[in-house]
Amino acid sequence: MHIQVKADTLALQGELTIMSIQRDDENQLLAALSDQINTLDLSEVTRADSACVSLLLCALRKRPITIKNLPRSVQLLIELYDLSTVMEPKKNAQ
């Protein structure tokens, strides 16, 4: 996983899977979520699974943030895990 700051947006890039996310990735994401960051953009995520959902929930526990461009696989997992009410108010349509 790579994180790039673009103005008020954090762009997550690469694979966000159980096999690719490292223990320190959560800490890096939370550290990058400064008060100036309003949006998480997942448009450059190439593969995602339940580890991505976990990472997003960690970010949302820190503070409310808009999530853009969720991969379809993550959208399906959010529905499967019945997390729509937790994630939906903070999610923008692509």
N, C-alpha and C positions, 0 to 999 in steps of 0.2 A: 504494500500500500504506500502510495505517495500522497502528500498533502501539499497543495499549492494555494497560496493566498492571492485572491484577485479582488482588490478593493474590499467590499464588505462581505465577500463570499469565500468560503473554504471549498476548494474543489478536491474531491477525493478521486484518486486515479489508480488504475490497475485492478488487480484481483482482490476482492474482499471475501475470502472464503476461509473455512476452518483450517485449510492447509496453508494458507498464505498469510493470515493475520498473525503477527507476533505479539507476545505479551506486552511489549512496550508501545504498540500501536495505539492502544486505548489511551495511554498517558500522553502520547504525542498529540492525539486529537483533542483531548481535554485541555491541554496546555495551549493549543492553537485557537481555542474558542474564546478569544478575547471579547470584550464588550463591543468592539467595533464590528464583529462578525455577526451578520443577521441570517445568513443562508448557508446551507450545505448543498453543494451541487454534485450529483453523482453521474453526470452525463459522460464522464470519462472512465467509469468503472467498466471493466471488461468482463468480469464474472463475479457473481455474488450469491451467497447462500445465507443460512441462519446466522453465521458469524457477523455478517453485515447488519442484520436486524439487531443483534446484541450491541454492536458498536453504536448504532443510531439511538438505541434506548439509553445508552450511557451518556451520549451527548444531550439528549432531551432531559435527562435527570439533572444535568448541570444547569440548564436553563432552556426556556422555549426558543426554538429556532425553526426557520422555514427550511424544508427539505425539498429540493427540486430534482427532477429527472430520475426518479426511482427506477431501477431496472425492473423489468416485468417479474423476474424471479422473486425479488424482494416484495413486490406488491402482492404476489400470490401467498408468500409466507405470512405477511401481515394479516391477510384475510384468514388464512388457515389457523393462525395463533390467536385470532380474534383480538387483534391489537389496533383495529381501525379507529376506535374511539381515542386511543392514546396518540396515534400518529396522524390521523386525518386533519385535525385543525391546524397542524403545522406543516402540512404537505401542500405544495403547489402543483397544479397541473403542468404538464410539460408544455 
